[in-house]
Amino acid sequence: MLTVLGEAIVDLVGEGDRRYTAHPGGSPLNVAVGLGRLGQPTSLAARLSRDAFGSMFREHLAAAGVDPRHLVSAQEPSTLAVATLDADGVAAYDFWTEGTADWQWTFAELAGIVDDETVVLHTGSIAMELEPGAGRVLDLLRRVRHAGRTTISYDPNVRLARRGSPDEGRRAVEKVVGLADLVKVSSEDLGWLYPGEDPVLAARRWAGVGPELVVVTLGGDGAVALPVGGQEVRRPAPPVEVVDTVGAGDAFTAGLLGALADRGALGRTYQGGRLAAVDLPAVLDRSCLVAALTCARAGADPPTRAEVQAAERDLA
């Protein structure tokens, strides 16, 4: 089981004339949906409100084949984000998070999320930024790391931390990086966390501090993998006519985790080395393709496994 832990957010996307359409979103939810569509056995650990938006989330997850066993039914309202697209289709977000369901995790709710079936626990984004949930999730990651049976995957996907200083954001992110086996991070986030530094050089420092593999996404320039003890691997992004970039990074993460799962590289019941030893060019090619297919259509709408395989045949 591939388990994703974090928020489910209502994306209110402007359509002009003061009209907005509600879409299911949030980085962790997007990753779980992406994995489900890729045919991976996936669960999302999230606190879903009992409001109408919570029902929308449940239907969206069920349609993707995501296992509901770790969904918590919450009294608090759903979190909202207003998405504004620029001329290039790149989204900027304003968030309404006060008192909402996603951040109110209790220790009891988190206790049963990771079991013997869980080969990977992926988290990140606002789930690791807002209290009281962030501290409780961090405690869970420490226990999972100590147990040594489950791969910990992390995508900082820095959002609310940008309201503060890079120094504060960097300290918070580096705590989680030190517990992770796999980190996927965007060059944009690295540029904010380490201003003035080359993003890949900054990410290279993370490799070996905790992670066995760090992968940096470079937008339209593809991605680079930094394995511990190995040479970096760079792969380009396939050409695509971009509709928008909403959910592209989350689709990449789903593609990355799915490709690693297909190669038996997840699960920490070993002495390390599997993440860095896989065919990294093939893994990056799959991840970049999943992201590109998402960019070719509106919103966070990741492809199915069949669509990815068809695109791979076309590129061969």
C-alpha positions as CSV (number, residue, x, y, z in Angstrom):
1,M,0.0,0.0,0.0
2,L,1.2,3.5,-0.9
3,T,-0.1,5.9,1.7
4,V,-0.3,9.7,1.2
5,L,-0.8,11.9,4.3
6,G,-2.0,15.4,4.1
7,E,-4.6,17.9,3.0
8,A,-7.6,18.0,0.7
9,I,-8.3,21.5,-0.4
10,V,-11.1,23.1,-2.4
11,D,-9.5,25.0,-5.3
12,L,-11.8,27.8,-6.4
13,V,-10.6,28.6,-9.9
14,G,-11.6,32.0,-11.3
15,E,-13.4,31.9,-14.7
16,G,-14.0,35.7,-15.1
17,D,-17.0,37.8,-14.4
18,R,-16.5,37.0,-10.6
19,R,-17.3,33.4,-11.2
20,Y,-15.4,30.5,-9.6
21,T,-15.6,26.8,-10.0
22,A,-14.8,24.4,-7.1
23,H,-12.3,21.7,-7.9
24,P,-10.9,19.0,-5.6
25,G,-7.2,19.9,-4.9
26,G,-4.4,20.0,-2.4
27,S,-1.0,18.5,-3.1
28,P,-1.4,15.2,-1.1
29,L,-4.9,14.6,-2.5
30,N,-3.6,15.2,-6.0
31,V,-0.7,12.7,-5.5
32,A,-3.1,10.0,-4.1
33,V,-5.4,10.5,-7.1
34,G,-2.4,10.4,-9.5
35,L,-1.2,7.1,-7.9
36,G,-4.7,5.6,-8.0
37,R,-5.1,6.4,-11.7
38,L,-1.7,4.8,-12.4
39,G,-3.0,1.6,-10.9
40,Q,-1.1,1.7,-7.6
41,P,-2.8,0.4,-4.4
42,T,-3.1,3.7,-2.7
43,S,-4.7,5.2,0.4
44,L,-5.0,8.9,1.4
45,A,-4.8,9.7,5.1
46,A,-6.8,13.0,5.3
47,R,-9.3,14.7,7.6
48,L,-12.4,15.3,5.3
49,S,-15.1,17.6,6.5
50,R,-18.7,16.5,6.6
51,D,-19.7,19.5,4.5
52,A,-20.5,19.3,0.8
53,F,-16.9,19.7,-0.3
54,G,-16.0,16.7,1.8
55,S,-18.4,14.7,-0.2
56,M,-16.8,16.0,-3.4
57,F,-13.4,14.8,-2.2
58,R,-14.7,11.3,-1.3
59,E,-16.3,10.9,-4.8
60,H,-13.1,12.2,-6.5
61,L,-10.9,9.7,-4.6
62,A,-13.3,6.8,-5.1
63,A,-13.3,7.5,-8.9
64,A,-9.5,7.1,-8.9
65,G,-9.6,3.9,-6.9
66,V,-8.1,5.3,-3.8
67,D,-8.6,3.2,-0.7
68,P,-10.7,5.1,1.9
69,R,-9.5,3.3,5.0
70,H,-7.5,6.2,6.4
71,L,-10.0,9.0,5.8
72,V,-11.2,10.7,8.9
73,S,-14.7,12.2,9.0
74,A,-14.2,15.7,10.6
75,Q,-16.6,18.3,12.1
76,E,-14.5,21.3,10.9
77,P,-15.1,22.9,7.5
78,S,-13.0,22.2,4.4
79,T,-10.0,24.3,3.6
80,L,-10.3,26.7,0.6
81,A,-7.8,28.1,-1.9
82,V,-8.5,30.7,-4.5
83,A,-6.4,29.9,-7.6
84,T,-5.4,32.7,-10.1
85,L,-3.8,31.7,-13.4
86,D,-1.3,34.0,-15.1
87,A,-0.9,34.3,-18.9
88,D,1.3,31.1,-19.0
89,G,-1.2,29.0,-17.0
90,V,0.8,29.1,-13.8
91,A,-1.3,29.2,-10.7
92,A,-1.0,31.4,-7.6
93,Y,-3.0,30.6,-4.5
94,D,-4.6,32.4,-1.6
95,F,-5.6,30.1,1.3
96,W,-8.4,30.1,3.9
97,T,-7.1,27.7,6.6
98,E,-8.2,29.0,10.0
99,G,-10.0,26.3,12.0
100,T,-10.4,24.0,9.0
101,A,-10.4,20.2,9.1
102,D,-7.0,19.4,7.6
103,W,-4.7,20.5,10.4
104,Q,-6.6,19.1,13.5
105,W,-4.9,15.6,13.6
106,T,-5.0,13.8,16.9
107,F,-2.4,11.2,17.9
108,A,-5.2,8.6,18.0
109,E,-6.2,9.4,14.4
110,L,-2.6,9.1,13.2
111,A,-1.8,5.9,15.2
112,G,-3.1,3.3,12.7
113,I,-2.0,4.9,9.4
114,V,1.2,2.9,8.9
115,D,1.1,-0.8,9.2
116,D,2.8,-3.9,7.7
117,E,1.1,-3.3,4.3
118,T,2.5,0.3,4.0
119,V,5.6,0.4,1.7
120,V,5.7,4.2,1.5
121,L,4.4,7.1,3.5
122,H,4.4,10.3,1.4
123,T,3.7,13.7,2.9
124,G,4.5,17.4,2.6
125,S,2.9,20.7,1.6
126,I,0.7,22.6,4.1
127,A,0.3,19.4,6.2
128,M,3.8,20.0,7.4
129,E,3.4,23.8,7.9
130,L,0.3,24.3,10.0
131,E,-0.2,23.3,13.7
132,P,-1.3,21.4,15.6
133,G,-1.2,18.8,12.8
134,A,2.3,19.5,11.5
135,G,4.0,18.6,14.9
136,R,1.9,15.5,15.3
137,V,2.7,14.3,11.7
138,L,6.4,15.0,12.4
139,D,6.2,12.8,15.5
140,L,4.7,10.1,13.3
141,L,7.5,10.4,10.8
142,R,10.1,10.0,13.6
143,R,8.4,6.8,14.7
144,V,8.2,5.4,11.2
145,R,11.9,6.2,10.5
146,H,12.9,4.5,13.8
147,A,10.8,1.4,12.8
148,G,12.7,1.1,9.6
149,R,10.1,-0.7,7.5
150,T,8.5,2.0,5.4
151,T,10.0,4.4,2.9
152,I,9.3,8.0,3.9
153,S,8.8,10.3,0.9
154,Y,8.6,14.1,1.2
155,D,7.7,17.0,-1.0
156,P,8.2,20.4,0.8
157,N,5.9,22.1,-1.7
158,V,6.3,25.3,0.3
159,R,3.2,27.3,0.5
160,L,2.3,29.2,3.7
161,A,5.9,29.3,4.9
162,R,6.5,32.0,2.2
163,R,4.6,34.4,4.4
164,G,7.6,34.2,6.8
165,S,11.3,34.3,6.3
166,P,13.4,31.8,4.3
167,D,15.4,31.1,7.4
168,E,12.3,29.9,9.3
169,G,11.0,27.9,6.3
170,R,14.4,26.3,5.8
171,R,14.7,25.1,9.4
172,A,11.2,23.5,9.2
173,V,11.9,21.8,5.9
174,E,15.3,20.5,6.9
175,K,13.8,18.8,9.9
176,V,11.6,16.7,7.7
177,V,14.4,16.2,5.1
178,G,16.5,14.6,7.8
179,L,13.8,11.9,8.3
180,A,13.0,11.2,4.7
181,D,14.4,8.5,2.4
182,L,13.1,10.1,-0.8
183,V,12.7,13.8,-1.4
184,K,11.1,15.4,-4.4
185,V,11.5,19.2,-4.5
186,S,10.9,21.9,-7.2
187,S,13.7,24.3,-8.2
188,E,11.2,27.1,-7.3
189,D,11.0,25.9,-3.7
190,L,14.7,25.5,-3.5
191,G,15.2,29.0,-4.9
192,W,13.1,30.4,-2.1
193,L,14.6,28.3,0.6
194,Y,18.2,29.0,-0.5
195,P,18.1,32.4,-2.2
196,G,21.0,33.1,-4.5
197,E,22.2,29.5,-4.7
198,D,22.0,27.1,-7.6
199,P,19.0,24.9,-6.7
200,V,20.6,21.6,-7.7
201,L,23.7,22.4,-5.6
202,A,21.5,23.2,-2.7
203,A,19.6,19.9,-3.1
204,R,22.8,18.0,-3.3
205,R,23.5,18.9,0.3
206,W,20.3,17.1,1.3
207,A,21.4,13.8,-0.3
208,G,23.0,11.8,2.4
209,V,21.8,13.9,5.4
210,G,18.8,11.5,5.5
211,P,17.5,10.9,2.0
212,E,18.9,8.2,-0.2
213,L,17.5,10.0,-3.3
214,V,16.7,13.6,-3.9
215,V,14.9,14.5,-7.2
216,V,14.6,18.2,-8.3
217,T,12.0,19.2,-10.8
218,L,13.0,21.9,-13.2
219,G,9.7,22.8,-14.8
220,G,9.9,22.7,-18.6
221,D,13.6,21.6,-18.4
222,G,12.8,18.2,-16.9
223,A,14.3,16.8,-13.7
224,V,17.5,15.8,-12.1
225,A,18.0,12.9,-9.7
226,L,20.7,13.1,-7.0
227,P,21.4,9.6,-5.6
228,V,23.6,9.1,-2.5
229,G,27.0,7.9,-3.6
230,G,26.2,8.2,-7.3
231,Q,26.3,10.5,-10.3
232,E,23.4,12.9,-10.9
233,V,21.0,11.9,-13.7
234,R,19.2,14.6,-15.8
235,R,16.3,14.0,-18.1
236,P,14.4,16.4,-20.3
237,A,10.7,17.0,-20.2
238,P,8.8,15.7,-23.3
239,P,7.4,18.5,-25.5
240,V,3.8,19.4,-24.8
241,E,1.4,22.2,-25.5
242,V,0.8,23.6,-22.0
243,V,-2.8,24.4,-21.0
244,D,-1.8,25.1,-17.4
245,T,0.6,23.8,-14.8
246,V,-1.9,23.1,-12.0
247,G,-1.1,19.8,-10.3
248,A,2.0,19.2,-12.5
249,G,4.4,18.8,-9.6
250,D,2.0,16.5,-7.8
251,A,1.6,14.4,-11.0
252,F,5.4,14.2,-11.2
253,T,5.4,12.9,-7.6
254,A,2.8,10.3,-8.4
255,G,4.7,9.2,-11.5
256,L,7.9,9.0,-9.4
257,L,6.4,6.9,-6.6
258,G,4.6,4.7,-9.1
259,A,7.8,4.1,-11.1
260,L,9.7,3.2,-8.0
261,A,6.9,0.9,-6.8
262,D,6.9,-0.9,-10.1
263,R,10.6,-1.6,-9.6
264,G,10.3,-2.9,-6.1
265,A,12.3,0.0,-4.7
266,L,9.9,1.1,-1.9
267,G,9.8,-0.3,1.7
268,R,12.7,0.0,4.1
269,T,13.0,-3.7,5.2
270,Y,16.5,-3.7,3.8
271,Q,19.8,-2.0,4.4
272,G,19.3,0.8,1.9
273,G,20.5,1.2,-1.6
274,R,17.4,0.3,-3.6
275,L,16.2,3.8,-4.4
276,A,19.7,4.8,-5.7
277,A,20.2,1.6,-7.6
278,V,17.1,1.6,-9.8
279,D,17.1,2.7,-13.5
280,L,16.9,6.4,-12.7
281,P,16.7,7.6,-16.3
282,A,13.7,5.4,-16.9
283,V,12.1,6.5,-13.6
284,L,12.6,10.2,-14.4
285,D,11.3,9.7,-18.0
286,R,8.1,8.2,-16.6
287,S,7.7,10.9,-14.0
288,C,8.3,13.8,-16.5
289,L,5.8,12.2,-18.9
290,V,3.1,12.0,-16.2
291,A,3.6,15.6,-15.4
292,A,3.6,16.7,-19.1
293,L,0.4,14.9,-19.8
294,T,-1.2,16.7,-16.8
295,C,0.0,20.1,-18.2
296,A,-1.6,19.3,-21.5
297,R,-5.1,19.5,-20.0
298,A,-6.8,21.9,-17.6
299,G,-6.5,21.6,-13.8
300,A,-5.1,18.8,-11.7
301,D,-6.1,16.0,-14.0
302,P,-3.4,13.4,-13.9
303,P,-3.3,10.6,-16.6
304,T,-4.3,7.0,-16.2
305,R,-1.8,4.1,-16.5
306,A,-3.2,3.3,-20.0
307,E,-2.8,6.9,-21.1
308,V,0.8,6.9,-20.0
309,Q,1.6,3.7,-21.7
310,A,0.0,4.9,-24.9
311,A,2.1,8.1,-24.8
312,E,5.3,6.1,-24.2
313,R,4.5,4.0,-27.3
314,D,4.1,7.2,-29.3
315,L,7.4,8.5,-28.0
316,A,9.3,5.3,-28.7
